[in-house]
């Protein structure tokens, strides 16, 4: 009985996860993606799959751009340039998030000070 319940549990897990292949400049990367448990949404791309597909397009567009710009360089160096460009973009995004959090906190403190002054 215990084995049957584990088998059903494993089947349920398999049902919630499916495989996609992401093409990164000719390199196929198999990924496991969570599938929606909602019957109507299950046939649509999951939010996680959409992120992977967007990242695939971004990576490939940067790879093509850098391959054209640095066509005399070995592929490994072009890939390093792509990785660095993505790392710079992530760092800028993190910095901008930090600034927005700080700005929101300053606005909240400003509002608190105004409320205290009015009292």
N, C-alpha and C positions, 0 to 999 in steps of 0.2 A: 504494500500500500504506500509506503514511504517513497519508493522509487517512482511510482505512478504520479504522485503529487509533485515530485521534483521534475519529472518529464513535462507535466502540464505547465508548471511554473516556467521552465526553460522555453517551452513553446510560446507562452505568453510574452516572454522577454523578446524572443525572436520576432514576434509579431509587431512589437513596438519599435524595433530597430531594423533598418534596412541598409544596404550597401550602395554607395555611389562611387564612381571613379572620377577623380579630378585630374585633368590633363595639364601638367605644368611644363610647358615647352617640350612636349613629346614624352615626358615621364608620367606614367599613369600611377596615381596615388589612390589606392582603395581606402575609403573612409566609412565608418559606421555612423549613421545619422538617425536620430530619434524621429519616429513617425508619430503623428498626432493620434491620440486614442479616440478622438471624435470620428465617427463613421464618415461624415460628410467632408471633413478636412483631410482625411487620410490620403486621398488621391491627389491633393494639392502638394506643392513643395512645402516642406516644413520650414519654419523660421531658421533653423540651424542649417538646412540645406541651402537656403537662399544666401546665407552668410558665406558658406563655402563656395558657392557659384560666383558670387560677387568678388570674392578674394581671388578665385581662379582667373577671372577676367582681368582684374587689376594686375595681377602678377604677370600674366601673358602680355598685356599691353606694355608694361614696363620692360619686360624682356625684349619685346620686338623693338621698342624705342631705343633701348640701350644697345641692342645688337646692331642696329643701323648706325648709331652714333659711334660705336667702338668696334666696327666690323673687323678691324685688324687684331683685336684682342682675343685671347682664348675664351671659350665659353665659361670656364670657371671664374675668370675675372669679371665677365659680364654679370654672372649670377651674384657675385659679391657686391657689385654696384647696385643691382636690384635690391638685394637684402639691405644694403646700407640706406638706400632711398626709402624703403619701407620703414626702417628703424627710425629715420629722421622724422617721417610723417607721424609715427606713433608717439615719439617724444614730444613733437609740437602739440599733438592732440592732448597728451597728458598735461602739458604745461597750461594749455588753454582751459582745461577742466579745473585745474588748481586755481587759476585766476577767477573763474566764474564762481567757484565755491567761496573763495575769499570775498568777492564782490557781493554775493548774496548775504554772507555773514555780516559784512560792513553795513549793508542796507538794513538788516534786521536790528543791529545794534543802534543805528541811527534812529530808527523808528522807536525803539525802547527809550532812547534819550529824549526824544521829542515828547513821548508820553509822560516821562518823569518830570520834565520841565513844565508841562501843562498842569500837572497835579499840584 
